[in-house]
Amino acid sequence: MNYNYGKFSSDKYNLDGFDGPDVGEQAPDFPLNSSTGDNVNLLDFSGDYLVLELGSISCPLFQGRRDGMESLISAFPNVSFSILYVREAHPGSKIPAHLSEDDKRSCALKLSVDGEKRNILVDDLEGTAHSAYGGYPNALFIIDREHNIVFRSDWNNVSATRKALEKLTSGQPAIVKSYFLPVKISVAIKTLRDSGEGALPDFFKSLPKLIWKNVFRRNFLLFIGAKK
């Protein structure tokens, strides 16, 4: 009910099941704004595929994947890449929860200032598109020209995303296991400190549950084939 929460807790997410659209389903489209305020549609893209990653500047996982995702842009020139900017994963005193669409767009614009090369799309304040794509802070989807989901991962794994693109661009289905990989602790701490007071302790309170649910339980279920 409190979409733009002011304090992070793992209880804000259903870590036992991901509700985003599945492979073979149609990707939902939404009218959005770019980080500069232009009107755009989520599924307006020119490449053979769209790689859509969800993220925010206060999300260590998203920040830790950016260099790897940039390498994919040059490796796959016929693929489009977009970011759906969602709520702040770990709000703090410097990067608090969004109170207005201008707040959200301002945070998204910081990605461009920081050298982000992908197209940045800003969800509405209520997180309509975010919810439709599963509500996780760093999920990733690959969408084809007919707007079909052809690959998804509830947590982006750059290596798995690369393998999926290699298969798709060579005419094969993207059957790839995308395991959850933590980011470097230095990246996590920097991101949380940049978010400001409150973000770091809120994260560490939930860390044992996050490790159990994602690193151990999720990855084990994926390994034995009990999870897609």
N, C-alpha and C positions, 0 to 999 in steps of 0.2 A: 504494500500500500504506500510505503514511503520510498518511491523509486529513487529519488536523489538523496540517498541517505547521507547523514553528516558524519557517521562513524562506521568504519568497516567492521563487519563480522562475517565469518563463514556461513552463519545462519541466513544471510541475505541471499544465498544461492542454494539450489538443490543440487548438491554434489553427487547424489546417487543416480541421477538421470538427466540427460540433456534433451530438451524439447524442441530443438531447432529442426527445420525442414530436412528431410532425409534425402539420400541419393535417389534420383528418379522422380522426385517431386518438383513441382514448379517453384522457382524462387519468387517470393513475394516482392512486389515493386512498391515504391513509395515516393511521393514528391518530397524532396529535401532541399536544404541549402548547402552551397559550398562554404568553405571556410571564409571566403571573401563576400558571402552574402548573395551569390547568384542562385536563381532557382534551377534545380536540377532534378532528375529522376535517378533513383538508385541504380536501375538497370540500363541506363544509357552508357553504352561502352562500344568501342570500335574494334576491339581485338577479337581473335577467335574464341577466347575465353576471358572471363572476368575472375580475378582472384580478389575476393572481398574479405578483408580482415577487420575484426572488431577491436577497438582499443581506445585508450585515453592516455594522457601524459602522466597520470599518476599510477599507471599499471606497470609494475616491474616486468611482467612477462611480455607485454607489448613492447616496452622500451628495449628489452633484451633481444628481441627478434628483429629489430629494425635494420641492422647492418646485413643480416642474412637475407632479409626480404629485398633489400636494395640490390643484392647480387643477382636475384632472380629477374629483376627488371631488364638487365642487360643480357641475361642468358636466354630470355624468352621475349624477343622484340615484338612478336605478333600477339602477345597476351596483354590485356589491360589489368591494371592494379588499382584498387581503391581501398580506402580506409573508411569504415563507418565509425564516426566518433560518437561514443556512448557516454554514459555517466562516469564520473570519476570513480575508479575502482577503490582508491585509497585517499579519500579527501583529508586535508589537513588545514592548518591555519593559513598557509600560503596559497594552496589550491583547494578551496572549499567546495562543497557540493554546489552544483549550478542552481541559481535562483531565477535565472532568466535565460532566454535563448541567446541573448547577447553575451552572457557569461560563458555559455557553452561554445559559441562561435569564437570567442576570444581565446579560449583554451585550445581549440582546434587550430587556430591560426598560429599558435606558438610552434606547432609541428612544422609548418612551412618555414617559419623563421629559423627553425633548427635544422633546415636542410632536407626535410622530407620530400621525396620526389613523386610519391604516389598522389593520386587524386583523393582529396579529403572531403568526405560528405558528412554533414552534421545532422544527426537525428534530432527530432523535436524534444522538447523539455520533458515530456512524459515517457520517452523511450519507446515509441510505438514500433519503429523498425527493429530496434534492439530486442524487444520482446518477441517479435515475429521470428527473429533469427536465433532464438533460444535463450537470450538473456545472459549468457556467459560473458566475462570481460575480455576474453581474447580468443574467441572462436574464429574459424576460417572456413570459407566456402569457395568452391570453384564452380562457376556457372557458365553454361555454353550459350551459343547464339540464340537458341530457342528458349532460353531462360530456364533450362533444366539444371537442377543441382547434380553435378557429376562427381563431386568429392566434398567431404566435409570433415572437420575435426573440431571437437568441442574446445580443444586447446591447440593453438597453432604450434606445429613442429616444423621448422623450416626445411629440414632434411626430407621429411615425409611429403611436404608440399612440393619440393623439387621433384621427387620421384613421381608424384602424381602428375605433374605437368609433363615430365618426360614421357610417361605412358600415354597421356591424352594427346599430345602433339605428334605421337607416332601411331595414332589410331587404335590404341588399346584402352580398355577400361581402367580407371584409376583405382585399382584394388591395392591399397597400401595401408599398413597399420601405422597409425600416427600416435606414438607414445607420448605421454606427458614428460617433458624435460624441464627441470627447474632452470632458472637463470643464475648467473654468477652472483654470489652474495654481495659483491661490490656494486653490481648494477642495481640489485634490489634495495640496498641501503641508500645509495645515492638518490634513486627515484623517490623513495619514501621521505628522505630528508628534504628533497626539493619540494615535496608536497606540504611540508610544514609540520608544526607541532601537532601531535596526536596520531599522525599516520603510522609512525614506526611502532609505538606500543600496541596500537589496535591490531596491526598485522601480526606481531609476535604472539599476542593472545590467542590468535586463531591458527598459528603455524602448525602445532601438532596435528590438528584435525585436517588441515590442508595437505600435509605430508601423507597422512594415512589414506585419505580419500582419493588423492590424485596419484602420488608416486607409487603407492603400494596397491591399494584396492583396484583402482581404475586400470592401471597398467597390467596387473595380474589377470583381470577379467578379459582384457584385450588380448593378452598373450595366449590364453587358453581358448579363445574364440567365443567367449560368452558375452562379448560386447563388440559392437560394430566400430 
